């Protein structure tokens, strides 16, 4: 075999239903997605190659020659190696993922039956139809041991426990004898338990915790086949589920609670692995032969070849309601499918079309409209937010416009909440020069006054004087000796002594994520945000005196004790009732705060929790529209955030920032 063949990117074509097809090699039969979701390896049985698909661009960047008849591939747990099982010449090609080079091809000299890799990636077990298991050391790519068969019958499937300590072997049985599921010590090969299952078992699936196995018995010697649920701890049969037709494929959900099978009669059955109770069969397309669960177990995807192995389809089953949500058409003679680890896309090789179908997945029946507000940089993004808020459909004149540094976050944090309450945008500027685009937006907004946030080190006198020349007597600077004093000056611009706000949102001034969500919540409730040094043992005297004079009715601490210390919280509690809203990290804190603040978040906003600029202006808009701002990871949204928004049936989601800040996965509402 030669080196990988690099070539111009294969073109991807999309149909009206959103299915993208990418040309690969000849007769693709299997696909595996790398642990980080960056690449998919497509095994092309017809030309003995693997096509490397870059998942971000849906383009083939490399073709790797392997052994004869590749039918299966998978990655090591760390993603550094790929293993291609070549059934025709009974070998395993070991591929270096970084370079695409085949490091070695190990000839096994056996009739391949089943393959399993240990959770640590240290060993690969390859089963023989005769029952032997060859143990491949993945570091040296050599066969280090052969485990003798536990019974003199063909081996049909092999798997590992999660910790790699046990090997599960499914034995076929001969004649009228039932098959067996044997559990072996992976090191010594000693038989631990053996459980009798049904006639001529063909395949199995193991729950992630290793407690149960589900075995398919498609033989029609008795009835129409069955499914056997096995307790792997003691080797007993938990349940035997009769099938109306021979079962064809099996999958188990990631939490191990549900299994799903397809049958020869074009039906799919979801069942409970604990007791074996089965749902009513669902009619799917003809020749259903592969199943994949979503990572949260809420949905099962069933792949069918279709009539006469022509155009296939994927049925999306909602497990809770046992209904088919949708059916996605794919290509001709589709083979086994694979789900991206971040659950954003499904990949289906179309064997007869020499391509792979790629489509985005839907979740929980929630399909809001997703839009972005962004520009070429942070300053243009703030302008985009301003223009979306106050479009140029009629003359605009705002009362007091806020301008803050886009180079750092402290001065603008408190200003976002005040700007939102005043229904005026917050624009950003570099410290030493006012961009022409920002100057033009200020002119469009035609403010009665401009409040510049922070001292000359944040927004220079050069910028201030330029504005003062354009708007004489209407430009003011709100500043203090440090970020905390500046924040107090900003709060004073709206909340005077004795104003008695319903609550003061207290956040750390040492970081930005908690304050971003708090700014939107505070603006929506017409309350201020006050920055404190949360690392101190007690609240400092200046802030304590300021809050005492403000006479707030309560205090809402945003962030855990790592952000706002227990001592600072105790100081606040001497002034008024104090509540802490904090989670295990910035994303959990954002969700907890918004869950407590917004009863029906029908049009939420997302911003990255990894940087501040896009969210500074965005928090102002979210608060003014009485909507939550969730800080989310750059590549996904937390489960709890999605749960809140699904429950609220949120109809739209707005992202602040471009794809570099919030990736396409976030736009597709991919969960973490």
N, C-alpha and C positions, 0 to 999 in steps of 0.2 A: 504493500500500500504506500502511496506517495503522500506528500504533504497536503494539508487542506487547500482547497481551491478557492481563492478569493476572487470575487467577481463583482460587477456593478450590481447595485441593489435591485432585487426583484421588485417589480411593480405590484402594488396591491390595488385591487379593485373592490369597490363596495356596492352592494345592491340596495334597493329601496328600503329593505327591512333592517339595514344596518349591519349586515354580515359582510365582512371583508374577506376576500380570498387572495391567497398569496401562492404563487407557483413555487413548488419545491422539486424534489427529485421524482423518480419514476416509482409509482405504486407505494405511496407512503402508507404505513400500517400502524404506526404508534408515535406518540409524542410525549415528551417529558419536559416539565418546566423547572428551571433552576430554583434553588431555595430562595434566592433574592428576587425572583420573578423577572430578571433581566433578559434571559434567553430561553428559547424553547428548542429542544433537539428533536427533529423529526426523522424517524427511521424509514428509509426508502428501500423497501424490499426488492424492487425491480432493478435498481442500478447499484446496489450494495454501497450506499452512501448514507450520510446523515446531513441534513440541511440545518444550519444554525440560524434560527429566526430571532432577530432583535425585537423584543416585544414592544418597546417604546415606539418604534417606527414601523412595525409590521413589515420588516424587510429582511430578506435572506442575505447575509453577509459572507457566508462561508459554506463550502461543501466539503465534507470530510469522507474520504474513502475508508471503508471498514471491511469486515469480513463478508462472507456470502450469506445472503438471506437475513439481514437484520430485521428482527421482529419486535424488539423491546429495547428500551433504554431507560436509564434512571441516573440520578446524580448522587454523589456522596453527600452526607448530611451537611458538610461545610461548603458544598458547591464547587470544590476545586477539581473534582474528577467526574467524568461521566463514563458509565459502563454500558456498552452496546452488546446485546446478546444476539449472536449470529447463529440462527438455528440450522442453516443448511450445512455449514462446515463445523458446527458444534464448538464454537469458540466465543470468547469474550474479548472485545476490543476496549482497551483502557485509554480514555482521551483526557489530555490536559486541557481543561476548560479555558485557561488563560490564553493559550496559544492555538488551540484547535488541533494540535498534533496528536496522533496516536502513539502513546508511549510504548505499548506492547499489545500483542494479541495472544491470549492464552488459549491454546488448543486443549480441549477437555477429553475428546475421544469418547464421549458418552452421548446417549440420546437424551437431549435436554427435556426436562419435565416441568421444573419450577425453579424460581430464583428468589432469594431473599438477602437483604443486606442488614447488618446489625445497626443499631441506633447510633453507635459511635463511628460507624463507617469503617471499622477495622477489618471486617471480614465479610466475604460474600459466599453464600452457600448455594450451590447449583445442584439440583436434584436430577437423578437419572430415572428413566422409566422403569429400570430394574430395581430401584429402591436405594441405590448408593447416593451419597451426598458428598460432593467435592467441596472442600473448604479452601477458599482463595484468600490469601493474605493481601489486602489491598495496598499495603505499603510497598511490598516487594513484587506484587503481581505474580505470585507463585502459588501453586496448590500445596498446602502444607499438611493436609490430612484428608483421609477419606473415611466417612462414617458408614459403616456397614448397614444394610437395610434392617429395619426392625421386623419386617415380615417379608416373605418371598412373594410379593405382589408389586405391581407397578405403583410408582409414586406420582401423584397427579398435581400436588401443590405443596409449597414450602413457604414458611414465614418465620419471623423472629419475634420474640418478646421485645418490648420497648428498651429494656436494659441490656438486651443481647445475651442474656443468660440462658434462655431456652430457645429451642427450635421446635416448630410445629410442623409435622409431616402428615399429609393426607394420603392414605393408601387406598387404592381402587377397590380391592376385593375381586374375587374370581368366581365366576359362575353364580351360584345361588348364595354365596357368602357376602355378608355385609362388609363395607369398608370400615376403616378405623382412622381415628385421629390420634396420633401418637405425639406425646410431649417428651422431648429429650433434653438432657443437660448439654448445653452447647459446647462445653469444654471437653467433657469425657465421652459424650455420646450415649450415656446411660439412659435407659428408658425410665421416665418418671411416672407417666400415666398413659393408659391406652383406653380410648372410648369407642365403642361400636357405634357407627352412624348408619346411614341408609345404604341402599344398593348403589354400587358403582358411583361413589361420590366424585364430583368433577372439580369443585373449587371450594374455597373457604375464605372467610374474612374474620379478622381478629379485632375485638374492641381495643381501643387505645390503651386502656389500663390493664390489658391482658387477662381480664377475668372471664371473658366468654369468647366463644367462637361460633360462627354460623356456617354451616356446611350445606352445600347444594347436592341433592341426590336426584339427578334427572331421570334415572332409570324408570322405565314403564313396566318392569317386571311385576310390580305391585302398584296398582292405582296409577296415578299420573305423576309420580315423583313426590318429593317432600323436601322440607328444610329442617335441619336438625340444629337446635341451639344447645351448645355444650358448655358446662361449667368447667373451666380449665384448671381451677384450683383443686377440685377433687375428682375430676374426670367423669362426672355424671352427666346424663342428658337432662337438660332443663325442660325442653319442650320439643315435640315433633309437630311441624305444621304441614298438613297435607296440602298439596297444590292441585289446582284444577287442570294444570298442564305442566309438563316438565319445566323446571326452573332453568334459566339460561345464564344469568349474571347476578352478582351479589355485591352489595356495598353496605358499610356501616357508618353511621354518623360519627363525627369527631368526639362527641360526648359519650358515645357508646350506647345511647338509649334506644336508637331506632336502627332497623335494618331495612333494606329494600331489595326486592328481587324482580327480575323480568321472567316471563314464561314464553313457551313456544306459541301460545295463543295470543300473542301481541298484547299482553296485559302487564301491568306493574302492580306489585303489592308491597305496601309499607307495613312493618310489624314492630312490635315492642320486644326488644331483646331480653327484657327481664322475665316476662311471662310467656312470650310467644304469641300474644294476642295480635291478630292480623286485621288490618283495615280491609274495606271492600276493594276488590280489584278495580283498577282504572284501565280503560282502553287506551292504548297508545298506538303509534304507527307500527307497521309490519316489521318483523325481524328485529325486535328490540334486543340489544345484546351488550349494553354497557351502562353503568350507573355511576354517578358521582354525586356526593352530598356537598352542599355549601358548608363552609367551615363552622357556622353556628348551628348546623343541623336543621335549619328551618325549611330548607328546600332540597329536593332531590331532582337531579337532571338525568333523564333517560334518553339514551341515544338509540335510534332505530335506523336500519339500512333502507327501509321502505320496500315497496313492491318491486320484485324482480331485481333487487340490489341496485335500484336506480337512485333517485333523489331521496336522501335521508332527512331526518329531522331530530330535534332535541325537544322533549317535553319537559316543561318546568313545573314540578309538583310542589304545592304548598303542603308540608307535612301535617301541620296542625289541623287544617280543614280537609285534608285528603282530596284536594281538587287540583286539576291542571290549570295553572295560571296562564300559560301561553305555550305555543309551539313555534320553534325557530327552524326554518328550513336550511339545510346545509347542502353539501354536494353529493355526488354519486358514490355509492359504496363506502360510506364513512366508517372509519375504524375507531379504535378506542380514543376517548377524549381525555383532556387534562384541564384542570382548573388552575389559574394563576394563584400563587400563594397569597396575594393580597386580595383575591376574590373579585378582581375587576373584570376578567375576561375568561372565556372558554375557548379552547383550541381543539379542533376536530380535523384530523387528516382525512381527505377524500381520496380513497385509493384509486378509483377509476378516473378521477380528474387530474391526478398528479398535483394537487394543491392542498392547502390547509385553510379551513374556514375559521375565522376569528370573529367573535361577537362579544359585546358588552353584556353583563348580567344585570338583571333588575333585582331589587331587594324589597321584600315585605310589601309589595304592591304600592310602594311609595314612589311617585314620579313627579316631583316638583319641577318647576322651571328653574334652571340654573343660569345665572348671568355673571359676568365679571365686570368690575370697575377697575381699570388699571391704565397705566401709561408706560412710557419708556423708562421712567425712573420714579423714585418716591415723590418727587415734586409734581410730576405729571399725573401720578395716581391720585394725589390729593386734589388736583384740578379736575380730574375725571369724576371724583366723588362730588365735588362742588357743582359741576355741570349737570350731573344726574339729579342732584337735589334741587337745583334751581336752574332749570333749562332756559335757553334763550328764546322761549316762545313769546315772552312779553318783557317789557322793561323791568329790570331788576334793581332794587335798592335795599341793601341790608342795613341793619342798625349798626352793630359793632362787629367788625371782622377781626378774627384772631389770626395772628401770624407767629409761628414758632420755628425754632431750628429743626431741620430735618436730619441734622448730624448726630443728635443725641436725644434721649427721650424724656428726662426728668421734667423739664419746664412745661412740656406740652401735655403731660398726663392729666393734671388737674384741669387744664384749660379745655380739654375735650368735653368734659361733663358740662362745664359752664357754657361753652359754645352751643352744645346741643339744646340746652334749656333756652338759650337766647334765639334759637332757630337761625343761627348764622354759621357759615362754614369755618373750618380751621384749615388754613393753608400753611405750607412748609417752605422754607428757604434755606439755602446754604448760609453759613454764618457771615461770609464776607461779600456776597454779591447777590443781587436779586435777579433771578432768571427772567428773561423777557416774557416767557410764557406765564409766569406767576404775576408779573406786572400787568399783563393783558387781562388775566382773570380778575385781578383786583379792580381794574377799570370796568370790567363788565359787571361786577357786583355793585359798583358805585356805592361804597359804604359811607355811612354818616361819620363813622369813627373807626380807627384801627388800633387795636391793642396788641402791642409787640410783647411777647412773653419772654422774660429773661433779660439778663444784663448784656453788656457789649460782648462778652465772651461767647454768648449763645447766638445773639443776633447783633452784628456789629453796628457801630455808629454810622458807618457808611450806608448800610441798608436803611437804618432808621432815618437818616437825614434825607435819603432819596425819597422815602415815603412822605416825610414831612414837607418836602418841596412840592410834592404832588397834592397833598391834602393838608394845607397849613392849619395849624391849631387843632387838628383832628387826629393826630397820631400820639399815642401815649405808651409809655413803657411800664409794664408790671414786673417788678423785680425785687429780689431780696438778697440777703447775704449768701444764701445757698439755695439748693433746690427746695428745701422745706419752707424756707421763708418766702421764696418766690410763689410757691403753691398757696401759701396763706394769703398773699396779696391778690392772687387770682380769685380765690374764694371770696375775699372781701368785696370784689367788684360786683358781686351779686348778693352776698349774704352779709349783712351788717351785724353789729353786736345786738344780741337779743332777738335775732330774726327767727330763732327756734325751728330749724328745719325738722322734718319728721325723723330723718336719720342722717348721720354722716357716715359715708363709706370710707373706712380707714384701710389704707394699703401701704405696702412697703415702697419706699422711694429708691431702694437699691436695685430693683429689677422692674420690668414693665408688664409681664403677662397678666398678673392679677388686676392691675390698674386698668388695662384695656377693657376687659369685660365689665369692671366696676364702673367705668366712665359711662358706658351705654346704659347700664342699670340705673345709675344715679341720675343721669339726664332724663330718663323716662319717668323717674319718680320726683323730679325737680328737687334733687338733693345734691349736696357737694361731695367731692372726693378730696380727702386730705391725706397727704403723704407724710409718713413718719419713718424714722429709723427703726425698723422692726427688730433689729438685732440687739437693741439696748435692753437693759434690765427693767427700766421703767420709762414712762413717757417723759420727754424733755420738758423743762419748765415753760419755754416759750409756746410750745404747742398746747400744753396743758392749760395755760392761761387763755390762749386763743379760743380753745374749745369751751372753756368755762363761760367765757363772755358770749359765745355763740348761742348757748343754751339749747342745744339739740335735745330732742325728746328721746333719742336712742342712738346707738352706734352699731354699725355693721362692719365687722372685721372680715376682710376678704383675704383668704390665705390661711394655711396651716401655721402651727407654732414655729415652723422653720422660717416662715416669712415674717410673722408678727409674734413676738415672744409672749409667753404667758404673763410676764411682768408688765409689758405694755398693755395687754388686755386687762389686767387687774387695775391699772391706772385709769383706763377708760371706764371701767365698771363703777368707779367712785363718782363719776359724773352723771351717768344715766344707764339704763338697762343696755347690756351689750350682748350681741349675738355674733358667733364666728361661723362663717361659711367657708370651709376649706376642705380640699381633698388631698389625695396622695401625691398629685402633681398639678402643674398649671392647667392641664386639660380637664382633670377631674374638678378642680376648683371652679373653672369656668362653667362647667355643666351644673354643678351644685348651686352656684350663684344664680344662674339663669333659670334653673328649675324653681328656685324659691321666689324669683322676682316676677317672671312672666307666666301667667296662667295659660295663655294660648299663643305661643310664638309662631304665628302663621307665616311670617316672612323674615326669617332669621338671616343674620350676616355671619360670614366666616372670615377669619384672618389667621395668618400663621402665628403660632406661638413661639417661633424661633427668631423673629425679628420684629421691630416695632413700627417702622415708618408707615406701612400701608394701613395699619389699624388705627393710627392716631387720628387721621381725618375720618376714617370709617366709623369709629366709635361715636363721633359727633352726629353723623347721619343716622346711625342705628338708634341712638338715644332720642333724637328728635322725632323719629318715626315710631317711637314706643316699642322698639324691637330689640331682641337680644343680639349681642355680639359674642360668638363663640370663638375662642382661640383653639385651633385644631392643629394637628401635625401636618407637615408639608405634603404628605403623601396619603393621608387617610383621615377619616373622622371616627371619633370614639363610639363604641357601641351605645353607651349611655346617651350621648348626644343624639344619635340617630333615633333611639327609642323615644326620647322626648318629642322630637319633631314628627315622627310617625304618629304618635298619640295625638298630637295637635293637628295632624293632617296639613302640615305646612305646605302651602301652594307654591312658594318660590324661595329660592336661596340665592343670596348675592355674595360673591367672593370678592374680597379686596386684594388686589395684586395679580400679577401675571402668573404664567405657569412655573416660573422659577420660584415664586413664593408659595403657591398652592398648585400642585401638579394636576394633570388631567384626571388622576385617580380621585382627587377631592371633587372635581367637577362632576365625576361619575358617581359620587357619593359612596365610594368604596370604604368599607369599615376597616378599622385597625384589627 
